[in-house]
Amino acid sequence: MRNLVNYAVRYAKAGFSVLPMIGKKPMIKFADQPALTVDQIKSYWRSHPYAQLALRTTNFFVVDIDEHPNGADGFQSFKDYEHPEYFRETLSQKTAGGGRQLFYLKREDSTVQQNIGWLPGIDIKAHVNNYVMVAPSERNGKLYQWENHNPIVTAPR
């Protein structure tokens, strides 16, 4: 594993709330807390050099698409969704588990609700006290990887 401090600092400087992770679990209490500062991030990664990286879903939300062992195929659910126009091209990543995540900025004129199980195999991660692992974190020897370098677009209404 490599030290991700420089990535964590870049995410924080870009306005994201960074979380140090072990596996898929946060290493700090973060609910209802302010974002870590760059100095706090550097300090934390000095003492935990192999921490992985997640971002809190404070100013963005994620459409999380997975295939589940129980047969829920999020990729098929996404393909069959009757309003594909809702999902504009945006920043996306491949997860360490083979899923896909689409990142959208939250709108100021409407609320996006967290919805685990929105469609079979698809979750909407949107609560300010939720998070998503991000590239280049790894889990079980597999990497999270950005699929593109698109900007995160604002979600349509």
C-alpha positions in Angstrom: 0.0 0.0 0.0 1.1 3.5 -0.7 0.7 6.7 1.3 -2.2 8.7 -0.1 -1.6 12.0 1.8 -0.9 14.0 -1.3 -4.1 12.9 -2.8 -6.0 13.7 0.4 -4.5 17.2 0.4 -5.5 17.8 -3.2 -9.0 16.6 -2.6 -9.3 18.9 0.5 -7.9 21.9 -1.5 -10.5 21.2 -4.2 -13.2 21.7 -1.5 -14.0 18.1 -0.5 -14.3 16.8 3.0 -11.6 14.0 3.4 -11.8 11.0 5.6 -9.0 8.6 6.4 -10.2 5.0 6.1 -9.1 1.5 7.1 -10.9 -0.9 4.8 -14.3 0.8 4.2 -14.5 2.2 7.8 -13.6 5.7 8.8 -10.7 6.0 11.2 -12.1 9.1 12.9 -15.5 10.3 14.2 -16.8 12.7 11.6 -20.6 12.9 11.9 -21.7 16.5 12.2 -18.0 17.6 12.4 -16.3 20.2 10.2 -14.0 19.0 7.4 -10.4 18.2 8.3 -8.0 21.0 7.5 -4.9 20.4 5.3 -2.7 20.5 8.4 -4.9 17.9 10.1 -4.8 15.7 7.1 -1.0 15.8 6.9 -0.7 15.1 10.6 -3.2 12.2 10.5 -1.4 10.6 7.5 2.0 11.0 9.2 0.7 8.8 12.0 -1.3 6.5 9.8 0.7 6.4 6.5 -1.4 3.6 4.9 -4.8 5.1 5.6 -7.1 4.9 2.5 -9.2 7.7 1.3 -12.9 8.6 1.3 -14.9 11.8 0.7 -18.0 12.8 2.6 -21.0 13.5 0.4 -21.5 17.0 1.6 -21.6 19.0 -1.6 -22.1 16.1 -4.0 -23.9 12.8 -4.2 -23.1 9.5 -5.8 -25.1 7.1 -7.8 -23.6 3.8 -6.7 -24.1 0.9 -9.1 -23.2 -2.7 -8.1 -23.9 -6.3 -8.9 -24.9 -8.0 -5.7 -24.5 -11.7 -4.8 -28.3 -11.9 -4.2 -28.8 -11.3 -7.9 -29.5 -7.5 -7.9 -27.8 -6.2 -11.0 -27.4 -2.5 -10.7 -25.9 -2.3 -14.2 -29.1 -3.8 -15.7 -31.3 -1.6 -13.5 -29.4 1.5 -14.7 -29.7 0.3 -18.4 -33.4 -0.2 -18.0 -34.2 3.0 -16.2 -36.9 5.0 -18.0 -35.2 8.4 -17.7 -31.6 8.1 -18.9 -31.5 11.8 -19.5 -31.3 12.3 -15.7 -27.7 10.9 -15.8 -25.6 13.5 -17.7 -22.0 12.7 -18.4 -20.0 13.4 -15.2 -17.0 12.3 -13.2 -17.2 8.5 -12.6 -15.1 5.8 -11.1 -14.8 2.1 -11.1 -14.9 0.7 -7.5 -12.6 -1.9 -6.1 -15.5 -4.3 -6.1 -16.2 -3.9 -9.8 -19.1 -1.4 -9.4 -19.4 2.1 -10.9 -20.0 5.4 -9.2 -21.4 8.6 -10.8 -20.6 11.9 -9.0 -23.1 14.8 -9.2 -23.0 18.2 -7.5 -26.0 18.8 -5.3 -28.4 21.5 -6.4 -29.2 24.5 -4.1 -32.8 24.6 -5.3 -33.7 21.1 -4.4 -32.8 18.3 -2.0 -31.3 14.9 -2.9 -32.3 12.2 -0.4 -30.1 9.3 0.5 -31.7 6.2 -0.9 -30.1 2.9 -0.3 -31.8 0.4 -2.6 -33.2 3.1 -4.9 -33.3 0.5 -7.7 -32.1 -3.1 -7.5 -28.3 -2.8 -7.2 -28.3 1.0 -7.1 -27.9 3.3 -4.1 -28.0 7.1 -3.9 -25.4 8.2 -1.4 -26.2 11.8 -0.5 -26.3 12.3 3.3 -23.8 14.8 4.7 -22.7 12.1 7.1 -22.1 9.5 4.4 -19.0 9.0 2.3 -17.6 7.1 -0.6 -14.1 5.6 -1.1 -12.3 7.3 -3.9 -9.3 6.7 -6.2 -6.6 5.8 -5.7 -7.7 3.9 -2.6 -7.5 0.2 -2.6 -9.5 -2.6 -1.0 -8.5 -6.3 -0.9 -5.7 -5.6 -3.3 -8.0 -3.9 -5.9 -8.0 -0.2 -6.8 -10.6 2.4 -7.1 -10.0 4.1 -10.4 -11.3 7.2 -12.1 -12.9 6.2 -15.4 -12.6 9.7 -16.9 -11.5 13.3 -16.1 -14.9 14.9 -16.6 -15.9 17.6 -14.3 -18.5 16.8 -11.7 -21.7 18.3 -13.2 -24.7 19.6 -11.3 -27.5 17.1 -11.3 -30.6 17.9 -13.3 -33.7 18.6 -11.4 
